[in-house]
Amino acid sequence: MRRIAFLITSLVLASVAHGHDFFIFGNSGQSQDQQDQDEFQCIRAATDRTGFDPMARAQATRPPPQQQGGAGQGAVRGALLGTAVGALAGDTRRGATIGAASGGLMGGMRRADSNAQRDQWAREETANYERNRANWERAFTACMESRDYTVR
């Protein structure tokens, strides 16, 4: 039973190596069983060393920036503010119209800035994931090469 659990685990974990375009060749006539065990151990060692688990679902390292209101929300806020200013100036309707237009414009600009921040966050998270993945692959390759395998 223990051997079966080991084989299932090693097959699942070894699929990480096989599923990511690695070609692994034994240089000393290692058997397939030996190669499977070495891959299993190197996958675990690379994960322990880098803190990156290629089997885990990708996770963001920090939350995305909050989405800010758009033109509609800005227009409503602007209309309310414009109504108040217009009431003070004696023309509530004109104040609301000007406030809605300027609030919508400002809200649209805020939304565009918010979208740019989210795009930047996504680029940084992708680069972080790719960097961690590359570090893991280097650690895995070094481990396998130290056991006399060629990894391509």
N, C-alpha and C positions, 0 to 999 in steps of 0.2 A: 504494500500500500504506500509506504514511504517512497519507494522507488518510482511508483507511478506518479505521485505528487511532484517529485523532483523532475521527472520527464515532462510533465505537462507545464510546470513552471518554466523549465528551461526552454521548451519549445515556444511558449508565449514570449518570453524575454528575448530569445534568440531571433524571433521574428522582427524585433526592433532592428537588429543588425542587418538581417536579410531584407527587410522592408525599406531600407533607406539606401539602396544602391551600393552596398558594401559587397565586394567580392573578396572572400577570405580563402587563402590557400595555405595549407600546412607545408612547411619547408622540411619537416623531419619525418614525414610519413605518418602523421597523427591520424588516428581512426576518426570516423565521424562522431562516435560517442565522445571521444576525447575533445574534439573540436567543439561539440555542443556544450560540454562542461566548461571548457575554457571561455567560450563566448558568454555563457551564463555568468561566470565569475567576473569577467571583464565588464559586462554590462552593469553588474552591481557595483563594481569598484569605480567605474566612471561616474555612476550616479552618486555614490557616496562622496567622491572627490570633488565633483562640481556642484552638487546640490541640485542638479537638473535631472528630471526624470522624463525621458522621451516617451514613456508610456502614458504619462499623465496628460490630462486635458490642459491646453495652454491657459494660463491665468495671467491677468494683468498684474503688474507690480504695484500699481497705484490706481486709484479710481479715476475715471474720466472727468474732465472739467464739467461743471454744471451747465446745462443748456440755458441760455438766457432768453427772455421773451422776445417775440418777433414784432413785426409791424402792427399786427392786430392789437396785441397787448399794449404796445407803445401808443397807438392811436387812442385807445380807451383812456389810458393814464393822461395822455396829453389833452384829451377833450375835457376831462375833469379839471385838470389844472388850468386849462384855457378858460373854462367856464368861471372858475373862481377869479382868475385875473380879469376876465371880461366883466364880471359883476362889479369888481372894484373900479374898472375904467368906465362902466356904464353901458357896455355892449356885450352882453352875455353870449349871444348867438355867434357873433364874429370871433370872440375869444375862444369859444369851443371849437369853431372851424379851424382857426389857426393852430390851436393847441393839438387838435387831432392830427392835422397834417404834419406838424413838426414832431409830434410824439411818434407817429408812424414811421417817419424818416429815421428818427433816432433809434427806434426799436428795430428797424430793419438793419441799421448799421451795427447795433449790438448783436443781433442774431448772426450776421456775417462774421463778426469778430469771434463769436462763440464757436461757429462752425470751423473757423480757421484754427482755433485752439484745440478743438476735438480732432481735427485732421493731424495736427502736429503731435498730439498725444498718441494717436494711432501709429504714426510713423515711428515714434520713439519706442513704443511697446513692441512693434514688429522688429525693430533693430535689436532691442534687448533680447527678444526670444531667439533671433538668429545668432546673436553672439553667444548666448548660453548653449544653444544647440551645437555650434561649431566647437566650443570648448569641450562639450561632452564627447563629440566625435573624435577630437584629438586625444582625449584621455582613453577612450575605448581603443583607438588604433594603437596608442603607445602600449597599452596593456597586452593587446594581442601580439604585437611585434616582439614584446619582451618574452613571449611564450613561443617564439619562432614561427610566426605566421606572417604572411604577406597580406596586407589589407589594401585594397584599391577601391 
